[in-house]
Amino acid sequence: MLIRLWCRGQGILMDIGSRVRREDGIIATEYIIMLVLVALAIIAGASYLGVQINTKLSSAGNAVRDCVPAAC
């Protein structure tokens, strides 16, 4: 009974070890991490550019609005 339990435990440990050693899961995880980092970079860049463009367009709009026809 103890030998059978020992063998079963060893089989479970070997199965877990083979799953950990396989690189398919690790490679997929690395791709997911890279995808998340690229997405975050795109979001951060788009947010920054959006603020900068909004500032420039607002200042241009204010300049046009405040322009006196005789002074322009």
C-alpha positions in Angstrom: 0.0 0.0 0.0 2.8 2.5 0.9 4.7 1.5 -2.2 1.7 2.1 -4.4 1.1 5.5 -2.8 4.8 6.3 -3.3 4.7 5.4 -6.9 1.6 7.4 -7.5 3.1 10.4 -5.8 6.3 10.1 -7.9 4.1 9.9 -11.1 2.3 13.1 -10.1 5.5 14.9 -9.4 7.0 13.8 -12.7 3.9 15.0 -14.6 4.1 18.4 -12.9 7.8 18.6 -13.6 7.3 17.9 -17.3 4.6 20.5 -17.6 6.9 23.1 -15.9 9.9 22.2 -18.1 7.9 22.6 -21.4 8.6 25.9 -23.1 5.3 26.2 -24.9 3.6 27.8 -21.9 6.5 30.0 -21.1 6.8 31.3 -24.6 3.0 32.0 -24.7 3.3 33.9 -21.4 6.2 35.9 -22.8 4.2 36.9 -25.8 1.3 37.9 -23.7 3.6 40.1 -21.5 5.1 41.7 -24.6 1.6 42.3 -26.0 0.5 44.0 -22.8 3.6 46.2 -22.7 3.1 47.3 -26.4 -0.5 48.0 -25.7 0.4 50.2 -22.7 3.0 52.0 -24.7 0.5 52.7 -27.5 -2.1 54.0 -25.0 0.4 56.2 -23.2 1.6 57.6 -26.5 -1.9 58.3 -27.8 -2.9 60.0 -24.6 0.2 62.2 -24.6 -0.3 63.1 -28.3 -4.0 63.8 -27.7 -3.2 66.3 -24.9 -0.5 68.0 -27.0 -2.8 68.2 -30.0 -5.7 69.5 -27.9 -3.4 72.2 -26.4 -2.2 73.4 -29.9 -5.6 73.4 -31.4 -7.1 75.3 -28.4 -4.4 78.0 -28.6 -4.9 78.3 -32.4 -8.7 78.5 -31.9 -8.3 81.2 -29.2 -6.0 83.2 -31.4 -8.5 83.1 -34.3 -11.4 84.0 -31.9 -9.5 86.9 -30.3 -8.2 88.3 -33.6 -9.5 91.8 -34.3 -10.1 92.3 -38.0 -8.1 95.5 -38.1 -5.2 94.0 -36.3 -5.0 90.8 -38.3 
